Amino acid sequence: MKPSQKTPADHPQTSEQQRLDAARENGIPWKKWGPYLSERQWGTVREDYSEDGNAWDYFSHDQARSRAYHWGEDGLAGLSDDKQLLCFAVALWNGKDPILKERLFGLTNSEGNHGEDVKEYYFYIDSTPTHSYMKYLYKYPQAAFPYDNLVATNKERNRQEMEYELLDTGVFNEDRYFDLFVEYAKNTPEDILIQISVSNRGPETATLHVLPTLWFRNQWSFWPDTAKPALKELKSKKGTRVVAASQAQLGERYLYCEGEVALLFTENETNNERLFGKPNASPYVKDGINDYLVNGKTGAINPSQRGTKVAAHHEAKVGPGETATIRLRLSDATPEAMGNPWQRFGEIMEARRREADDFYRAVTPARVSEDESRVMRQALAGMLWSKQYFYFDLDLWLREHGVESGRPAKRHVRNAEWSHMVNEQVISMPDKWEYPWYAAWDLAFHTLALSTVDVDFAKEQLDLMLESYYIHPTGQIPAYEWNFSDVNPPVHAWATIFLHRTEQAIHGKGDIEFLKRAYGKLALNFTWWVNRKDRFGKNLYEGGFLGLDNIGVFDRSAALPTGGYLEQADGTAWVALFCQNMLEIAIELAANDPSYEDLAVKFVEQFLWIARAMNITGPEGMWDEEDGFYYDVLRLPDGSAKRLKVRSMVGLLPLCATTTIEAWQRDRMPNLTGIMRDRIKRMPELGESIHPTGPGHLGIADRGIAALVNPQRLRRILSRVLDEKEFLSPYGIRALSRFHADHPYVTHVDGREYRVDYLPAESDSGMFGGNSNWRGPIWMPMNALLIRALMQFYSYYGDNFKIECPTGSGKMMNLFEVAHEIANRLTRIFLRDGSGRRPVNGATQKFQSDPYWKDYILFYEYFHGDNGAGLGASHQTGWTGLISKMIEIFGRLDPAKLLAGGSAAAFAKAAVTGAGGQAPAAGAQASGGRER
């Protein structure tokens, strides 16, 4: 599964790279401990045992401090092992708050005027892929945290108003807050140094109670056969307090705390008395430390110095501008073996910081600016901090809800058809507060960014979704825990071949076993699409919202108010790209097994059928000749059809179904090439539906091309994409054309108006919870797909296809230059402009100018279509982390090498490392790829 591979000379062997190699080749558990603690376990589907499925209300933030979780844990700046048996996080109290700050606070879906929303300021500053070094920043007000104010004020606001943020409350006025930095450094895989630095940014001395907390995930209350673990204090040398942690599966661990600090012990068990009015089995419960410190209940902690949860109580009195430091160490070394835990502490911590610098220096292109490097590194840090242990046994959970597998349910219970699922892994999450659950298509994009620093972890993530405990027996890939049966775009195959090409570039060869594992299961998923989402066998696909939430006139995942059904331009284009990806994988596998050539025929033929169906001309087709654009087609019950003429990302997806075919790929499958020529000869309309390719139509370096759009349609679509009055924003490509600001799309059904307006910021409707907007903002994953398509077209055309960019500017660009221009505009969201302001921070002055804020970057879910301000989830360094990949690729890539002949591996090497490739053959650029 993980063959021994050497890192080439162009990737220096840094200390962190050596740890990655040791983990891959020798199984050294450098990744066993990491930031796998969620930032919100309350309000999740896993913890929902309500009758009505209202997860947010069933398990609230207020209950979280008192109620033991069933399926996972959460915490502030937390760490755990990869089975989340033992957890560590930081709790805080400023002496004024009504509760300990043990977890991040935010609004539920019903409380926020644009849906759920975390209301805290925290930043993932740094992390290496093995988590040998990590750094986190949390900003904590010195005044009482305005919990009630945030809830009440946001509830009063409507969807047309801005969200009420923590800075708006005035709680950070006069800089009366603490910067809390938490750093982790691994001495060995099982010996972790922890340093907490408390900086007072305010004008006066202030006191902060800092409570580094260690606890066991509660399994014993829910699984009676599970032995209860134990924490207890050990005798120790003066100046250090020691806690021993014993758990059957994990073994023995020890927490070393510097100083003569008080150790406060309790149990990680529910306070039934507070929540439900029922007696507690023990006086020591989950919120015991909170009650002891905040409420003065001295009997709330265990005087025998044992339990399943413990906090070291530090009371830091910090002067203005000063910093207090707290040190701990979590290790498998006994006190006798450890000796003095602080002797080399500073030396080890500094070494890991330096090694992190070395690692990121090695993966960052030399020509990238200092500010771009900062953005790239913090984006990747966010990706790595957003890993989370995710446990969900659906059969058990459903039985706990009264649903027996294979028997009719007495009531509707979410995900009842997914009883086969057992998820228990560390998974890359979109956002560990707002989306603390995996989403299949998000995850595919995550792996592209993660491949820069840890291609092994990236591959493992793609493997997960195809394992038998994830993928449905029918072949459907699970969407997300709110509804595993929802349909996400099929981008898994694209991510699979991308990672293969990346590994070819990094290691000199790809992982064929990885492709083999994926191929059969992806073929099963492809069959599910064909059987389930092409209802009439017309090669025109549906799929519902397909991740684009409210982009359509109607809710595309619900029954249409008109009756009938939608033939979706994006759903059909996604399956066309899926065909191309499966063909690429089959070609790779055919090098070792010629039988894959027979399997590849299926995907080429399917692509041709899709192209013919999608490109049909006339009033019922998806292509609108007058507008030069693709639209969804509404099929009405009476058999008539109507194009829903909304200029959105839906109509740009056909452009993305584009893949170049290298000469060596055709040579590897000569029978396939012959079969396809014969098919098109017999049915010439198939060839007329796609971009010209094959003999007489080869591009640069004799490349062919599989594309839904022909040169004329490509030019017409791009003229809209690159028009600043339509899709092209100063900060990337909008999800909806700005044309609809003055020309909203309106239709009426049964006396009710349905409309699509250009909304560059937040949603004005409650569709899909009201916290997602595809009617104007800029979304990183879709921009990445467009950039990929432009690069594919450029590798075919070279300089033989140029277009005005921006439209109407008179400036002609080839498609590499267009792709680079879009990437630059996306990057501009995060970079300081000429006045030192970052567009992502919008009008928030504190973020724009304060020296303690302005260089900590948030990677939002999406961005304002006109000014680039961050919107939606504030820590979605899931797919927004793709900006790191764009900075890397365009920082390395030489367009001349991209055009060079040779294998796809050379192409990947050019894109990822900037090396390899050969000059085009003489005259190649002059003769190849001309428009027809």
Disulfide bonds with the S-S distance in Angstrom:
none
